[in-house]
Amino acid sequence: MMTTHSNVTFRCSRTKMLIFVVGMVCFMSAFYWNYRTRISQINIFPDQLTEKHTDTTINGKGQSYSKSSHGYVTSSPRSCKPLTKFVFIKPEKTGGSTVSSLLLRFGMKNKLVAALKKLTIEDNLITLDRKNHRLGILYYNCSDFPGYDYLCLHIEKYDRLSLERIIPNAKYFTIVRSPYTHLKSRFYYQRRDMNLAMSPDPFARYLSNLMQDAKVDKSLLHRTNTFSTRFGLDIYANKTSSLAALQRLNGELDLVMLLEYFDESLVLLKKTMCWNFEDIIYHSCKVHTKYQPPITNQMRDIITELSPTDIRLYNFFNDTFWRRVANYDGDFEADLAKLRSVQNAANVNCQKDQEGEFCHELQSDVADLNNMVYEEQLKWLCC
């Protein structure tokens, strides 16, 4: 009788223990799936950006650098230190406004000091000279001014000595495009077609007239060799002298980007500056979609004769560009694909949330960003 009672008691205890264990398993399962559901709702860039940032500092200034405004990392951890001293030589009609926009956003994010144009100057071009060094730049008259970190402006003529006085120890880069499309783009941007509105192809008529005028006045070639003029090259030099001058210029510039390969150029910029993919996300600025008649072979022949120095410059830096791609430290195609994936994710996200700070700045025009930088610097600089 005692044995039977003990067996019943043991079976009851075992049943209670089993019920307890099953209950705990159900509770933990419910908690786990609720936790996973909440976590999965955080990712605003599904499938593209899923790894969290870790906070770091940049340039020893203590600002939060790596933490994205949308909370997700856009590149793998770096072994190099991000560079924050740079000068972007911004030519006209080469995608320079798009590049300047991403540089201004990078500067604002990292509390860098931008060298801005004086508010009293109406012309977009900033003039620099070795005697003055300050002409055209907005200066802050205070004893504890920390100095400038970067510049991304239209500069009338590249003057390395003057620029180094403004921003020492900087990286230098610029962007160029094919002289054939560049001359045409400048023609329509400056509305020169308005004077030739009756012509079926205003640009073709303009080239024909310019060709005739240039035979009489060689100084007109400055209009058609603007890259060379901007960088102080002699537009009347022979091929040997031009090549020597281009080699010297190549030794001073850390990167020359190509508008025709814009994404590829940004991958090289990221590598040069040791930045994140997020730092090179861009929004195209000042893109004109008005129909323009195509360039004919005859027009190409005229431009070849009118722009010999610019064509040499473009061909030279086109060669150096692809050599850099061939010697890229890493998997260039993978990084290019990553940039385009991140770029697409940002575009999709900003279509959904145009009011967020990140998207608002991304889609702002370069003039608006310059104003933002000016207002921000007034708030936290020494004066």
N, C-alpha and C positions, 0 to 999 in steps of 0.2 A: 504494500500500500504506500509506503514511504517512497519507494522507487518510482511509482507511477506519478505521484504528486511532483517529484523533482523533475521528471521528464516534461510534464506539462508546464512547469515554471520556466524551464530552460527554453522550450519552444516559444513561449510568450515573450520572453526577453529578446530572443533572436528576431522575432517578428517586429517588435518595437524598434530594434536597432536598424533593421532593414528599411522600415518606413522612414526613420530619421535620415538615413543615408540618401534614399531616393529623394526626399524633400530638399536636402542640401544641394544635390546635383541639379534639381530643377531650378532652385533659386540662383545658383551660380550661372547656369546656362542663360537664364533670363537677363541677369546683370550683364553678362558678356555681350549678348546680341544687342542690348540697349546701348552699351558703350560703343560698339562698332558702328551702329547706326548714327550716333551723334558725331563720331569722328569723320565718317564718310561725307557728312554734310558740310564740312569745313572747306574742302578743296574747291576753289572757284576756278581753277584751271585744270579740269580733269584730264588725266593721261599725260599731260605735258610737264607740270611742275608739282612734284609731290613731296620733295624732300625739304625739311624745315631748315631755316637759317640758324646760324650761330652768330652772336654778336662779336664783332671785332672792332678795332680802331684803325683809323687811317692817318698816315703821315704824322703820327705821334700827337695828334690834336685831340684825341679822345672822342670824336664823333662816332655815332653808330653808323657803320658802313654797310655791313653785309645784310642787315635785316631789311627785307624788301617791304615796300609800301603795301603790297598785297599778301605778304606773309609767306612767300614761297621762294626757294632758292632757284637760281637760273644758271648755275654752273657748279662744277665740282670744286672741292677745296683747292686753293692755290698755294704754290710753293714760293711765289714771288710777291713782292710788295707793290700794291697799286700806286701808280705815279699820278701826281696831282699838280705838277707844274707843266703847263703846255701852252703853245702858241699855234693857233689854227689860222693860216693865211687863207682868207676867204675870197676866192675869185667870184666874179659875177656870172650868173647863169650856168653853174656847174653842180647844182645840188648843195651849194654852200649853206643855204638857209636851213636845210634839213639837218646837216651836220651840226651847225651852230646850235640848233634847238636841243639836240641831245646833249651837247656839251654844256649848255646853260642849265639843263635839268640836273646833270651830274654835279655841276658846281653848287647848285642850291641844296642838293641832297647832302653834300659833304661840307657845307659851310665854307666853301672856297671863295676867295675874293677875286671878282672879275674886273679886268681893266675895261671900263666902259667909255663910250664916246661922250665928249662934252655935250651938255644939253644945248649949248648955244650954236652947235655946228649943224647946219641943215644938210650938207652934203653927206652921202653915205661913206665916202672915202676918207680914211684917216691918214693924214700926212705925218711922216716921221723924218727927222733929220738928225745928224750926228752932233750938231751944235746945241740944239734945244732939248731933245729927248722927251719932252713933255707935250709937244704940240698935238692937239686933238684928243688927248686922254683926260678923263675926269680924275682929278687928284684930290685927295683928302688931306686938308691942312691940319694935322694933329701930330703930336710928338710920338704917340704910341701906335701909330698906324702900322699894321703888321706886314704890309707889302702885298703885291698882287700875286695871285696864283696862276691865272690863265687869261688869255685873250682870244677872242674869236670874232674879228671884225674885218670889214673891207679895208685893206691897206693900199694906199696909192702906189707905193713902191717898197718892195722888200728891202729892209735895212737891218741886217743882223745885229750890228753894234747897238743901234738905238733900241731894238727889241730886247737885247740882253740887259740893257740898263733898266728896263721896265720889269722884266721877268727873268731873273738869272736862273741858270741851270734847268731850263725848260726843254721839253720835247717839242719838235717842230714838225708839223705836217700840213698838207694841203690836198686839194682835189682838182683834177683836170678832166677835160672831155675832148672828144674829137673836134679839131678846129672846124671841120665841115659843118657839123651840127651846132657848134658853139656860135659861129658867126651868124648863122640863121636865127638861132634863139635870141641873140642880142638884138638883131634887126627887128624882130617882132616885139620884143620886150620894150624897146625904145620907141616903138610905134612909128618907125620910119616908113612903114607901109602906107601910112595915112597920106603921105605926099605922092604916092604912086597908086592910088586907089583905082584908077582907071585901067591899070595894067592887069592882064589876066594872071600874071605871076609877078607880084611886086618885088620879091627877093631876086629873081632872075634879072629884072630890069635894073635893080640897085647894083648888082654885081657888075653888069655891063657898063653902067655909068662910072662906077668906082674904078674899074679897070682902065678906062680911058683917062680919068682924072689922075690916076697914080702914075701914068706914063709921063705926065707933066710935073707932078708934085709927089716926089718919093716919100715925103713926110706923112702922107696919108696911110702908109703901111703900118703906122702905129695903131691905126684902128683895127687892122686885121691880124695883128700879132700881139694881142693884149696879154697873153700869158707871159711871153718873153719880156714885154715891156714892164710888167708888174714885178718880175724877178730881176730886173736890171740887166738883161741880156742885150747885146748889140744886135739889132735886127738886120743890120747890113753886113754882118760878119760872114765869112766863108764857112764851109762845112767843118773844116779842121778847127777853126777857132770856136765855132759854136759847140762842137763836141767837148772841147776842153772846158768851156764855161759850164756846160751841163754836168760834167763830171765833178767840177767844184761844187756846184749847187747840190748835187746828189750827196756829196759828203756832208753838207750842212743840214739837209732835211732827213728826218727819221722815217718819214713815210710819205709817199705820194699816192693818193687814192685815185681811182678811175670811176667816173660817174656811170659808165656803161656796165660796170661790175660793182654795183654799189654794195650789195650784201657781202661779196667777197672782200671788198675794201674794209668793211666794218669788222670782219673777222681778223684781218691783219691789224687793224687799229686796236682791237681788244687784246691781241697778243702783245703788241708793242707797249701798251699802257698797263698790262696786267689787270684788266678790268673784268667785271662780270658780264654775262650775256644781258642781264637787265640794263646795264649801263649803255648798251648800244641799241636798245629798242628805239625805233624812230617812227615819226609820222611825216609823210611827205608834205613839204611846204612849197607854195608858189608853183604848182604844176598847172600848166595851161593846156587845155584840151581843144582849143579852136583849130579848125582844119587849116593846114598849111600845105601848099603844093610840094611834092617831093623834090629832092635835089637831083638834077639830071647830070649826065656825064659831062656835058659842056660846063655846067656850073661848078662841078668838082675841079675841072681843069683850071678855071679862073681862080678858085680859092687856093689851089695848089700854088699858083703863081703869086697870089697876093699874100699868102700866109706861110712862107717857107720856114721861118724860124719857129713858129708855133708848131708846125707839123713835125719838125725835127725834135722839138721838146716833147711832144706827145709820144712819138715813136720811141724815144729814149726811155721815158718813164713807163711806157707800156711794157717794154722789155724788162726793166728792173722789177716791175710789179709781178710778172709771171715767174721771174726767178725767185722772188720771195715766196710765192705760193709753192714752187717746187721744193724749196728748202725749208718749208714750214716745220716748226718744232711741234709735232703732234699729228693728229689725223685731221687734215684740213677739210675734207669732205664731210666728216662727222660733225665738226664744229659748224660748218656752213648749214648743215641740215638742222642742227640744234638751234642756231640763230633763227632760222625760218620757222621752226616749230614754236619757239618762244614768241616770236613776232606775231605769228598767227593767233596764238593763245591770247596775247595782249589785245589784239584787234577785236577778237570775239568778245572778250570780257568788257572792253570799253564800249562796245555796241549795246551791252546790257546795262552798264553803269557809267554813264557819261558824266555824272555829277561828282564822282569820287575824285580825290585830290590827284592821284596818279594819272587817271585818264584825262582830267582837266588840263594838267600840265603837258601831257603827251600830245594832246590835240591843239595846244595853243600855238599861235603864230609866233615867229621869232621876235617880232616887235613887241608882242605882249610879254614874252618871256624876259626880254631885256628890261621892260618896265618892272616886272616882278622882282628881278634881281636887284635893280636900282632901289626899290622900296625896301627889300629885305636888308640890303647893305646899310641903308640909312638907319635901320633899327638897331643893328648890333655892332656896327663899326665904332671906332673911338670917337667920332665926332657927330 
